[in-house]
Amino acid sequence: MTIEEVPGPDGLLKPGVGNAYRHGWRRLWKNFGDLLLAGIVFFVMVVVLGLIVGAAFSIGWASSFSSGLDAFGLSGNMTTFAWHFQIVSGILDVFYYTPLLWGMLFLFLCAVAGRRPEMAGLFTGFKHRYLRVVETSILWWLVLSLPSLLILWLGDVNANLGSFLSVVWFFFSLVLYSRLIFVPFLVTDRGLSAGDAFRTSWAWSRGHALENFLVFLLGILVTIGGLIVFLVGVIPAVMWVAAAIASQYYAVSLEKEPPVVSPDPEVS
């Protein structure tokens, strides 16, 4: 269920790298305290679970997977631990990290759309959209992560082939990311199913793929700049990048359909 936003001055927002970062910057500082607090909660939840999983591995939990990996011939030259880590991290990504991350992105969308980002929005991926977030996360993993694992396995079998496919996949994945960058917002904001979110993102990014790629590329540079200038500077840098990505989606949504933001299941 959704709440329609009435476009104000933001109705004039146009997609583009400069527009996304300028709009994201303005909205970030208007909501900096709320977003920073949500970011701290997000960070703590990620770190706590990471420590729990790390402790489980340290006491030998990983060894329980060994026979299964050997049966599928996945041991190879990669360490058994590396394969265990890939499997467990994949499961956690689908069922925990992705819903949490997409909830955080939803808060940035609220901010750039002129709404106050409330802490409850951080958990929208769990509360209101969990099944759709999970199914989309599984599809995301199949499309963008599974090929990397297959290439790693082929690299164990044939190093030259693995290296070649790694290079090819790197450039192809950039294209995929540029066309599918709107998927998280389409699921949490509009409640689309996995297939619809992928199809809609692909369609909406037609004509904007280069912009999306440059927003992402500039985000890497901004983050590196935050690290270089001062270590703590990476925090506002990452927040600015997230606000810029949300602004790019918001601008494109203004072109395509009336924008919506959907944090409250009580409102239809």
Secondary structure as UniProt FT lines:
FT   STRAND          3..4
FT   HELIX           9..12
FT   HELIX           17..30
FT   HELIX           32..58
FT   TURN            59..60
FT   HELIX           61..65
FT   HELIX           66..71
FT   TURN            72..73
FT   HELIX           80..92
FT   HELIX           93..97
FT   HELIX           98..112
FT   TURN            113..114
FT   HELIX           119..123
FT   HELIX           124..127
FT   HELIX           130..140
FT   HELIX           141..145
FT   HELIX           146..157
FT   HELIX           159..180
FT   TURN            181..182
FT   HELIX           183..188
FT   TURN            189..190
FT   HELIX           194..204
FT   TURN            205..208
FT   HELIX           209..229
FT   HELIX           231..233
FT   HELIX           234..256
FT   STRAND          260..261
FT   TURN            265..266
//
